[in-house]
Amino acid sequence: MILVVTSRNASHQETVEVVHEALIRNWGQLRAWMNTDRVFRAWQERLRAAKKQWEATNKDPGSLLRGAALAEAKENWSKRSEV
């Protein structure tokens, strides 16, 4: 199986590249994206666990985010809503 990436160059010609070649050439950029999102993804997993706990308690208001956890959620929301 071969995966390809299509795009357009500066003169608007369509280009096709084998995916692994594109990854090798842009590995630094991919690594930067992964590092940027690593903290967010970890938080997102913690939020999913908190949501499951909230649902398991029949949506008990006492299980909702508050304090620092709520502030962190608001901060992440504002950052992501800008994207």
Buried (B, 14 or more C-beta within 10 A) or exposed (E): EEEEEEEEEEEEEEEEBEEEEBBEEEEEEEEEEEEEEEEEEEBEEEBEEBEEEBEEEEEEEEBEBEEEBEEBBEEBEEEEEEE
